[in-house]
Amino acid sequence: MGNSTNETVFKEVMGNYPTGVTVVTTVDENGVPLGLTVNSFASVSLDPLLVLWSIDKRVSTYDIFTKTEKFAVHVLANDQSDICSLFASKGTDRFKNCDWKLSENNLPIIAGAAGVMQCKTFKTIEAGDHTILIGEIVDIQSESKEPLLYHKRKFGKIPEEFYI
Ligand SMILES: Cc1cc2nc3c(=O)[nH]c(=O)nc-3n(C[C@H](O)[C@H](O)[C@H](O)COP(=O)(O)O)c2cc1C
């Protein structure tokens, strides 16, 4: 099996693995807020509370995220597909086009998420064309909102029949 076939099947299989959607934010050395849409998010450990996500080396803020001491992960709610698109598209001022404020930890917090985890960077691991960032949770907020789902490049809500 050739390389391109591997990649095609890999994308097909991973695309058929439904996830939620998060936006991860931080600030640069001048306090400028930065963020991107991420679905590689996963939980890692309960003691201590650890989560992970991975960043593509081609992302414009790669150097900042891989050096930052802290970041915030927002679990997007099902009415936040606009935030998902905003933080995935190039050439727009992401923070001018959403409602956000700085937390006590000096992290940009976007309004309206289903959950927000403020993390200090625990470890970074280079892995192929991405780097894995593991964060230790220092603050966590949960709202009673349904999550935004992602599957095969489409966004959606949890279907009614899911609860039967
Ligand atoms: C649903 C979805 C999930 C994504 N997940 C990731 C991810 O886990 N890691 C990543 O580096 N980029 C991910 N991206 C792409 C980034 O959001 C996008 O490349 C980034 O916003 C580009 O930022 P830049 O313009 O600063 O380079 C995802 C995009 C979408 C739409």
The ligand as an ORCA input file, in Angstrom:
! r2SCAN-3c Opt
* xyz 0 1
  C     -13.116     21.286     13.139
  C     -11.688     21.729     13.050
  C     -10.740     21.126     13.859
  C      -9.387     21.515     13.822
  N      -8.497     20.914     14.650
  C      -7.193     21.306     14.636
  C      -6.252     20.729     15.538
  O      -6.571     19.861     16.335
  N      -4.967     21.174     15.493
  C      -4.568     22.144     14.606
  O      -3.382     22.510     14.606
  N      -5.440     22.711     13.737
  C      -6.745     22.317     13.751
  N      -7.648     22.903     12.893
  C      -7.170     23.918     11.934
  C      -6.892     25.232     12.621
  O      -8.037     25.739     13.295
  C      -6.428     26.257     11.581
  O      -5.373     25.693     10.850
  C      -5.908     27.468     12.263
  O      -6.995     28.244     12.746
  C      -5.069     28.297     11.332
  O      -4.534     29.320     12.098
  P      -3.571     30.405     11.468
  O      -4.412     31.180     10.475
  O      -3.173     31.240     12.648
  O      -2.422     29.664     10.849
  C      -8.992     22.536     12.931
  C      -9.955     23.155     12.114
  C     -11.289     22.757     12.168
  C     -12.307     23.446     11.308
*
